[in-house]
Amino acid sequence: MTKYSNAVQAEQAAYNHYNDCKPTDTDLKLALAFADHYIASAYGRKIHLSIFHDMRKLSTEGPCPLPYDWQHKNVVGISTTDAERARDWCVKALLLGYSVARSFRRGCGGGGNGSLAFWRDHHPDTNNDPCAGL
């Protein structure tokens, strides 16, 4: 097997773990599944993870509770090839209530699943119909 096919298998396993998550799962279980999903899809490239946390002078958010490698306007993040560091950072951010995004380069917009609360509210098993009662 090639390095690439092993990475694809790892990504598929992480994706299956993520898809098996339910809204009733613990925060830690969800955070671990999200983190594994983000990291497995990097295929050995540098992992760039970020959160929205405004560090600008007039911000009222205060210091970021997580260590970070870079900041750009209202986003802070890490860039690393160390999967364990990325996983730990992602899990801590999700448990603190942040929405974590993964991108292909530092300081640019990325995609993610939202915060754990957002994910639970919008999961198909939750039955939160925004039009109910209208």
C-alpha positions in Angstrom: 0.0 0.0 0.0 1.1 3.5 -0.7 1.4 6.3 1.7 -1.5 8.0 -0.1 -3.8 5.0 0.2 -3.1 4.7 3.9 -4.0 8.4 4.3 -7.3 7.9 2.4 -8.1 4.9 4.7 -7.3 7.0 7.8 -9.5 9.8 6.5 -12.4 7.4 5.8 -12.1 5.9 9.3 -12.1 9.3 10.8 -15.1 10.4 8.7 -17.0 7.2 9.7 -16.3 7.9 13.4 -17.5 11.5 12.9 -20.7 10.3 11.1 -21.5 7.9 13.9 -21.7 10.7 16.4 -25.1 11.5 17.9 -26.3 14.7 19.7 -26.5 12.7 23.0 -22.7 11.9 22.9 -20.5 13.6 25.4 -18.7 16.8 24.5 -15.3 15.0 24.7 -16.4 12.2 22.3 -17.7 14.8 19.8 -14.6 17.0 20.1 -12.3 14.0 19.5 -14.2 12.9 16.5 -14.2 16.4 15.0 -10.5 16.7 15.6 -9.7 13.4 14.1 -11.8 14.3 11.0 -10.0 17.6 10.5 -6.5 16.1 10.9 -7.0 13.0 8.8 -8.0 15.1 5.8 -4.7 16.9 5.8 -2.9 13.9 4.2 0.4 14.6 5.9 0.5 18.3 4.9 0.8 21.1 7.4 -2.4 21.4 9.5 -3.9 24.9 9.8 -6.6 25.3 12.5 -8.2 28.5 13.6 -10.9 30.0 15.8 -12.7 33.3 15.8 -11.2 35.3 18.7 -10.8 39.1 18.3 -7.3 40.2 19.5 -7.5 43.7 18.1 -7.0 46.7 20.3 -10.7 47.6 20.7 -11.9 44.1 21.3 -13.7 43.2 24.5 -12.9 39.5 24.3 -9.7 39.6 26.2 -6.7 37.3 25.8 -7.1 34.1 23.9 -7.3 31.1 26.3 -5.4 28.9 23.8 -1.8 29.2 22.6 -1.6 30.3 19.0 1.0 30.6 16.3 -0.6 33.4 14.3 -3.4 35.9 14.3 -5.1 37.8 11.5 -7.8 40.4 12.4 -10.3 38.4 14.5 -8.9 35.0 13.9 -6.1 33.1 15.7 -4.7 29.7 14.9 -2.0 27.2 14.8 0.0 25.8 11.9 1.7 22.5 12.5 2.8 19.1 11.1 2.4 17.6 14.6 -1.0 15.7 14.5 -1.1 15.3 18.3 -0.6 19.1 18.9 -3.3 19.8 16.4 -5.7 17.3 18.0 -5.1 18.7 21.5 -5.6 22.3 20.3 -8.7 21.4 18.4 -10.3 19.5 21.3 -9.5 22.2 23.8 -11.0 24.9 21.5 -14.2 22.9 21.0 -14.6 22.2 24.7 -14.2 25.9 25.3 -17.1 26.6 23.0 -15.3 27.8 19.9 -16.0 26.8 16.3 -12.8 25.4 14.8 -12.0 25.8 11.1 -9.4 24.0 9.0 -7.9 25.6 6.0 -5.1 24.8 3.5 -3.0 27.8 4.4 -2.4 30.1 7.4 -4.6 33.1 7.9 -7.2 32.3 5.4 -10.8 31.3 5.7 -11.5 27.7 6.4 -14.3 25.2 6.8 -15.6 23.5 9.9 -18.6 22.0 11.6 -19.3 24.9 13.9 -19.2 24.7 17.7 -20.4 21.6 19.5 -23.6 23.4 20.5 -24.3 24.5 16.9 -23.6 21.0 15.6 -26.1 19.5 18.2 -28.8 22.1 17.3 -28.5 21.3 13.6 -28.1 17.6 13.7 -31.0 15.7 12.0 -31.7 13.7 15.1 -32.3 16.8 17.2 -35.6 17.8 15.4 -35.1 21.5 16.0 -37.4 22.9 13.3 -36.9 26.7 13.1 -40.3 27.1 11.5 -42.2 25.3 14.2 -45.0 27.4 15.6 -45.2 29.8 12.7 
